Amino acid sequence: MPEPHPFVTYLQSLAQREDRGALAALRRGLGQPPGTVAAMYPYVVPWLPSESGPRLDAAYYTLAALYALHPLPGGQGNLGASFRRAQGNEENPAIERRFTALLAAHPDDLADYLRQAVSFLKSSETPIPIDWNQLMADIQRWDHPAHMVQKAWARAFWGHANQDQTQTTDQNKNEEE
């Protein structure tokens, strides 16, 4: 679990004090190229690191818009774990396809794929909270050449099958003894 990010803590404070104007301004960034919506500037620019570049700036704008869309507290784990919770115990090819498309997203298209993912998690029968600190860290490392974030999300989503199989095998062994 990553350390609380100061910008995420700030966004959470906007939701806690129900600053609907600020959250509405941040939501205006949804579906727009990161950093192009002037209404977001008062809430994002003060938090941008002084030595940031376009990718890091985009991470801040993207996260701010996504958070304003779904400010539900209590998320745990990465987005792969959130998708796993949304899927539940039954395999769902539509959820798997959506998740696979997210994993394959090019860094330039990531904001759009994340908007769709967060909208999906928000619209679940029981909305799935997101660990915003983890997502902030993951967005910033999305274009790492080793695809560390994508692999971690994949393990969180599909890794359960291996764990479930091991648990079932262990239970069967215990029952036979």
GIKA-V341910 format. One line per field, one symbol per residue. phi: phi as a letter, one per 40 degrees, with the letter a starting at -180 (. if undefined). psi: psi as a letter, one per 30 degrees, with the letter a starting at -180 (. if undefined). burial: + if it has 9 or more other C-alpha atoms within 8 Angstrom, else -. A space follows every 10 residues. Layout:
phi->???
psi->???
burial->???
This chain:
phi->.ccdcdccdc cccccccfcc cccccccccc gbddgbbdcc dccbdccccc bcbdccddcc ccccccccca ccchcbgccc cccccccgcb cbdccccccc ccccccdcbd dccccccccc cccddbdccb cccccdcccc bdccccfdcc cccccccccc cccccccccc ccccccc
psi->kllkkeeeee eeeeeeghie eeeeeefffk glkkgfjeff effeeffkke hlaeeeeeee eeeeeeefei hklgkkaafe eeeeeeebfk kjeeeeeeee eeegkkeffe eeeeeeeeee eeglejkjlk jeeeeeeeef gegkffheee eeeeeeeffe eeeeeeeeee eeeeef.
burial->-------++- ++-++---+- -+++++++++ ---++-+--+ +-++---+-- -+---+++++ ++++++++++ +---++++++ ++++-++--- ----+--++- +++-+----+ +-+++-+++- ++-+---+++ ++++++++-+ ++----++++ -+++++++++ ---------- -------
